Amino acid sequence: MKSFVLLLCLGLTAGCATIEPIAQKPPQEIKSGQTEDTAQIESAILVFSKAIESNPDYAGAYYNRAKAYYYIRDYEKSWQDVHKAESLGLKFNLEFIEQLEKASGQ
C-alpha cells in the first residue's frame, strides 16, 4: 500500500498521470469502517486536492484524484475529476473508463 501512495505522490510531483492498482491483500482495519488502504488513499486525495487548489489547471492531479476516488468507491467524485481532467486535455485509458462505468452503473 505504501508503494501505491508513493506512486501517487511521484505522479503528482513529476506531472505523470499514472497510477498503479492497489495490491491484492487483506485490508487491515484502522478504525470502525476504515481500512489502512482507505486511510492512505484519503491522504493521497488530500494531496491532490491541495495541488488542484494551488493550480486548478493541473490535469494530472485531477487524473490521479479520479483514480483514488474510484478505489474508495466514490464514483460520483471520480466521474467529476475524469470530466475535468479530460476538459484540460488529458485522456484516461479505455480500460479505466469501462471499469468506472461498470462500477457506477453508467
C-alpha positions, 0 to 999 in steps of 0.5 A: 500500500505504501508503494501505491501512495508513493506512486501517487505522490511521484505522479503528482510531483513529476506531472505523470498521470499514472497510477498503479492498482492497489495490491491484492491483500487483506485490508487491515482495519484502522478504525470502525469502517476504515481500512489502512488502504482507505486511510492512505488513499484519503491522504493521497486525495488530500494531496491532490486536492491541495495541488488542484487548489494551488493550480486548478489547471493541473490535469494530472492531479485531477487524473490521479484524484479520479483514480483514488476516488474510484478505489474508495468507491466514490464514483460520483467524485471520480466521474467529476475529476475524469470530466475535468481532467479530460476538459484540460486535455488529458485522456484516461485509458479505455480500460479505466473508463469501462471499469468506472462505468461498470462500477457506477452503473453508467 
